[in-house]
Amino acid sequence: MSTHYEDKRVNLELIISLVIVMVTILGSTIPLYLHTSSQIQAIQAEMKDFHARLCIIEERNRNN
């Protein structure tokens, strides 16, 4: 027969296991998100710069 103490211990072990899994998932997801976010910002800046250069080229071609 299981006692009340053993039931509480099993519940506590389950809660601890779930917390460990959640911390592991968040610990790997948050740095990946931050790294990806900075890459996206760099790509957006490059696209903006490229668009500006294309506009300058188009202006030169219109004037000729």
KEKETOR-336466 format. One record per atom (N, C-alpha, C): residue number from 1; chain; x, y, z; atom name. Coordinates in nm, 2 decimals, padded with zeros to 4 digits. Atoms other than C-alpha are relative to their C-alpha. Layout:
{NUM; "A"; {X; Y; Z}; "CA"};
...
END
This chain:
{1; "A"; {00.08; -00.12; 00.00}; "N"};
{1; "A"; {00.00; 00.00; 00.00}; "CA"};
{1; "A"; {00.09; 00.12; 00.00}; "C"};
{2; "A"; {-00.08; -00.13; 00.00}; "N"};
{2; "A"; {00.12; 00.35; -00.07}; "CA"};
{2; "A"; {-00.05; 00.09; 00.11}; "C"};
{3; "A"; {00.04; -00.09; -00.11}; "N"};
{3; "A"; {00.12; 00.60; 00.20}; "CA"};
{3; "A"; {-00.02; 00.14; -00.06}; "C"};
{4; "A"; {00.02; -00.14; 00.04}; "N"};
{4; "A"; {00.02; 00.97; 00.19}; "CA"};
{4; "A"; {00.14; 00.06; -00.03}; "C"};
{5; "A"; {-00.13; -00.06; 00.02}; "N"};
{5; "A"; {00.39; 01.06; 00.21}; "CA"};
{5; "A"; {00.06; -00.04; -00.13}; "C"};
{6; "A"; {-00.05; 00.04; 00.13}; "N"};
{6; "A"; {00.48; 00.85; -00.09}; "CA"};
{6; "A"; {-00.07; 00.07; -00.12}; "C"};
{7; "A"; {00.08; -00.08; 00.11}; "N"};
{7; "A"; {00.20; 01.02; -00.30}; "CA"};
{7; "A"; {00.05; 00.14; -00.01}; "C"};
{8; "A"; {-00.05; -00.14; 00.01}; "N"};
{8; "A"; {00.33; 01.36; -00.21}; "CA"};
{8; "A"; {00.14; 00.00; -00.06}; "C"};
{9; "A"; {-00.13; 00.01; 00.06}; "N"};
{9; "A"; {00.68; 01.25; -00.30}; "CA"};
{9; "A"; {00.00; -00.01; -00.15}; "C"};
{10; "A"; {00.02; 00.02; 00.14}; "N"};
{10; "A"; {00.57; 01.13; -00.64}; "CA"};
{10; "A"; {-00.04; 00.13; -00.07}; "C"};
{11; "A"; {00.05; -00.13; 00.06}; "N"};
{11; "A"; {00.38; 01.46; -00.70}; "CA"};
{11; "A"; {00.12; 00.10; 00.00}; "C"};
{12; "A"; {-00.11; -00.09; -00.01}; "N"};
{12; "A"; {00.69; 01.66; -00.59}; "CA"};
{12; "A"; {00.10; -00.03; -00.11}; "C"};
{13; "A"; {-00.10; 00.04; 00.10}; "N"};
{13; "A"; {00.92; 01.46; -00.82}; "CA"};
{13; "A"; {-00.06; 00.03; -00.14}; "C"};
{14; "A"; {00.07; -00.03; 00.13}; "N"};
{14; "A"; {00.67; 01.51; -01.11}; "CA"};
{14; "A"; {00.01; 00.15; -00.03}; "C"};
{15; "A"; {-00.01; -00.15; 00.01}; "N"};
{15; "A"; {00.66; 01.89; -01.05}; "CA"};
{15; "A"; {00.14; 00.04; -00.03}; "C"};
{16; "A"; {-00.14; -00.03; 00.02}; "N"};
{16; "A"; {01.04; 01.91; -01.02}; "CA"};
{16; "A"; {00.04; -00.04; -00.15}; "C"};
{17; "A"; {-00.04; 00.05; 00.14}; "N"};
{17; "A"; {01.08; 01.71; -01.35}; "CA"};
{17; "A"; {-00.06; 00.10; -00.10}; "C"};
{18; "A"; {00.07; -00.09; 00.09}; "N"};
{18; "A"; {00.83; 01.94; -01.53}; "CA"};
{18; "A"; {00.07; 00.14; 00.00}; "C"};
{19; "A"; {-00.07; -00.12; -00.01}; "N"};
{19; "A"; {01.01; 02.25; -01.40}; "CA"};
{19; "A"; {00.14; -00.01; -00.07}; "C"};
{20; "A"; {-00.13; 00.01; 00.07}; "N"};
{20; "A"; {01.35; 02.12; -01.52}; "CA"};
{20; "A"; {-00.02; 00.00; -00.15}; "C"};
{21; "A"; {00.03; 00.00; 00.15}; "N"};
{21; "A"; {01.20; 02.05; -01.87}; "CA"};
{21; "A"; {-00.03; 00.14; -00.05}; "C"};
{22; "A"; {00.04; -00.14; 00.04}; "N"};
{22; "A"; {01.05; 02.40; -01.89}; "CA"};
{22; "A"; {00.12; 00.09; 00.00}; "C"};
{23; "A"; {-00.12; -00.08; -00.01}; "N"};
{23; "A"; {01.37; 02.56; -01.78}; "CA"};
{23; "A"; {00.10; -00.03; -00.11}; "C"};
{24; "A"; {-00.09; 00.04; 00.11}; "N"};
{24; "A"; {01.57; 02.36; -02.04}; "CA"};
{24; "A"; {-00.05; 00.05; -00.13}; "C"};
{25; "A"; {00.06; -00.05; 00.13}; "N"};
{25; "A"; {01.33; 02.45; -02.32}; "CA"};
{25; "A"; {00.02; 00.15; -00.01}; "C"};
{26; "A"; {-00.02; -00.14; 00.00}; "N"};
{26; "A"; {01.33; 02.82; -02.22}; "CA"};
{26; "A"; {00.14; 00.04; -00.02}; "C"};
{27; "A"; {-00.14; -00.03; 00.01}; "N"};
{27; "A"; {01.70; 02.82; -02.18}; "CA"};
{27; "A"; {00.06; -00.02; -00.13}; "C"};
{28; "A"; {-00.06; 00.02; 00.13}; "N"};
{28; "A"; {01.76; 02.70; -02.53}; "CA"};
{28; "A"; {-00.08; 00.09; -00.10}; "C"};
{29; "A"; {00.08; -00.07; 00.09}; "N"};
{29; "A"; {01.47; 02.89; -02.70}; "CA"};
{29; "A"; {00.03; 00.15; 00.01}; "C"};
{30; "A"; {-00.02; -00.14; -00.02}; "N"};
{30; "A"; {01.53; 03.24; -02.56}; "CA"};
{30; "A"; {00.13; 00.05; -00.07}; "C"};
{31; "A"; {-00.12; -00.04; 00.07}; "N"};
{31; "A"; {01.90; 03.27; -02.68}; "CA"};
{31; "A"; {-00.02; -00.01; -00.16}; "C"};
{32; "A"; {00.02; 00.02; 00.15}; "N"};
{32; "A"; {01.80; 03.13; -03.03}; "CA"};
{32; "A"; {-00.09; 00.12; -00.05}; "C"};
{33; "A"; {00.09; -00.11; 00.04}; "N"};
{33; "A"; {01.52; 03.39; -03.05}; "CA"};
{33; "A"; {00.08; 00.14; 00.00}; "C"};
{34; "A"; {-00.07; -00.13; 00.00}; "N"};
{34; "A"; {01.75; 03.68; -02.95}; "CA"};
{34; "A"; {00.10; 00.00; -00.11}; "C"};
{35; "A"; {-00.10; 00.00; 00.11}; "N"};
{35; "A"; {02.02; 03.57; -03.20}; "CA"};
{35; "A"; {-00.07; 00.01; -00.14}; "C"};
{36; "A"; {00.07; -00.01; 00.13}; "N"};
{36; "A"; {01.76; 03.53; -03.48}; "CA"};
{36; "A"; {-00.05; 00.14; -00.02}; "C"};
{37; "A"; {00.05; -00.14; 00.01}; "N"};
{37; "A"; {01.61; 03.87; -03.40}; "CA"};
{37; "A"; {00.11; 00.10; -00.04}; "C"};
{38; "A"; {-00.11; -00.09; 00.04}; "N"};
{38; "A"; {01.95; 04.04; -03.44}; "CA"};
{38; "A"; {00.03; -00.02; -00.14}; "C"};
{39; "A"; {-00.02; 00.03; 00.14}; "N"};
{39; "A"; {02.00; 03.86; -03.77}; "CA"};
{39; "A"; {-00.11; 00.06; -00.09}; "C"};
{40; "A"; {00.11; -00.06; 00.07}; "N"};
{40; "A"; {01.66; 03.98; -03.89}; "CA"};
{40; "A"; {00.02; 00.15; -00.02}; "C"};
{41; "A"; {-00.03; -00.14; 00.00}; "N"};
{41; "A"; {01.75; 04.34; -03.80}; "CA"};
{41; "A"; {00.11; 00.03; -00.10}; "C"};
{42; "A"; {-00.12; -00.02; 00.09}; "N"};
{42; "A"; {02.08; 04.31; -03.99}; "CA"};
{42; "A"; {-00.05; -00.02; -00.15}; "C"};
{43; "A"; {00.05; 00.03; 00.14}; "N"};
{43; "A"; {01.90; 04.17; -04.30}; "CA"};
{43; "A"; {-00.09; 00.12; -00.04}; "C"};
{44; "A"; {00.08; -00.12; 00.04}; "N"};
{44; "A"; {01.64; 04.46; -04.29}; "CA"};
{44; "A"; {00.08; 00.12; -00.03}; "C"};
{45; "A"; {-00.09; -00.12; 00.03}; "N"};
{45; "A"; {01.92; 04.72; -04.27}; "CA"};
{45; "A"; {00.07; -00.02; -00.14}; "C"};
{46; "A"; {-00.06; 00.03; 00.13}; "N"};
{46; "A"; {02.09; 04.55; -04.57}; "CA"};
{46; "A"; {-00.10; 00.02; -00.11}; "C"};
{47; "A"; {00.11; -00.02; 00.11}; "N"};
{47; "A"; {01.76; 04.55; -04.77}; "CA"};
{47; "A"; {-00.02; 00.15; -00.02}; "C"};
{48; "A"; {00.02; -00.15; 00.01}; "N"};
{48; "A"; {01.71; 04.92; -04.69}; "CA"};
{48; "A"; {00.11; 00.07; -00.08}; "C"};
{49; "A"; {-00.12; -00.05; 00.06}; "N"};
{49; "A"; {02.06; 05.00; -04.80}; "CA"};
{49; "A"; {00.00; -00.03; -00.15}; "C"};
{50; "A"; {00.01; 00.04; 00.14}; "N"};
{50; "A"; {02.02; 04.80; -05.12}; "CA"};
{50; "A"; {-00.11; 00.07; -00.08}; "C"};
{51; "A"; {00.11; -00.08; 00.06}; "N"};
{51; "A"; {01.69; 04.97; -05.20}; "CA"};
{51; "A"; {00.04; 00.14; -00.03}; "C"};
{52; "A"; {-00.05; -00.14; 00.02}; "N"};
{52; "A"; {01.85; 05.31; -05.16}; "CA"};
{52; "A"; {00.09; 00.01; -00.12}; "C"};
{53; "A"; {-00.10; 00.01; 00.11}; "N"};
{53; "A"; {02.13; 05.21; -05.40}; "CA"};
{53; "A"; {-00.08; -00.02; -00.13}; "C"};
{54; "A"; {00.08; 00.02; 00.12}; "N"};
{54; "A"; {01.87; 05.09; -05.65}; "CA"};
{54; "A"; {-00.07; 00.13; -00.05}; "C"};
{55; "A"; {00.07; -00.13; 00.03}; "N"};
{55; "A"; {01.68; 05.42; -05.63}; "CA"};
{55; "A"; {00.10; 00.10; -00.06}; "C"};
{56; "A"; {-00.10; -00.09; 00.06}; "N"};
{56; "A"; {02.00; 05.62; -05.70}; "CA"};
{56; "A"; {00.03; -00.04; -00.14}; "C"};
{57; "A"; {-00.03; 00.05; 00.14}; "N"};
{57; "A"; {02.07; 05.40; -06.01}; "CA"};
{57; "A"; {-00.12; 00.03; -00.09}; "C"};
{58; "A"; {00.11; -00.03; 00.08}; "N"};
{58; "A"; {01.72; 05.45; -06.13}; "CA"};
{58; "A"; {-00.01; 00.15; -00.04}; "C"};
{59; "A"; {00.00; -00.15; 00.02}; "N"};
{59; "A"; {01.74; 05.83; -06.09}; "CA"};
{59; "A"; {00.11; 00.03; -00.11}; "C"};
{60; "A"; {-00.11; -00.03; 00.10}; "N"};
{60; "A"; {02.07; 05.83; -06.29}; "CA"};
{60; "A"; {-00.05; -00.04; -00.14}; "C"};
{61; "A"; {00.05; 00.05; 00.13}; "N"};
{61; "A"; {01.91; 05.62; -06.57}; "CA"};
{61; "A"; {-00.11; 00.09; -00.06}; "C"};
{62; "A"; {00.11; -00.08; 00.05}; "N"};
{62; "A"; {01.60; 05.85; -06.59}; "CA"};
{62; "A"; {00.06; 00.13; -00.05}; "C"};
{63; "A"; {-00.06; -00.13; 00.05}; "N"};
{63; "A"; {01.82; 06.16; -06.63}; "CA"};
{63; "A"; {00.08; -00.01; -00.13}; "C"};
{64; "A"; {-00.07; 00.02; 00.12}; "N"};
{64; "A"; {02.01; 06.01; -06.92}; "CA"};
{64; "A"; {-00.09; -00.01; -00.12}; "C"};
END
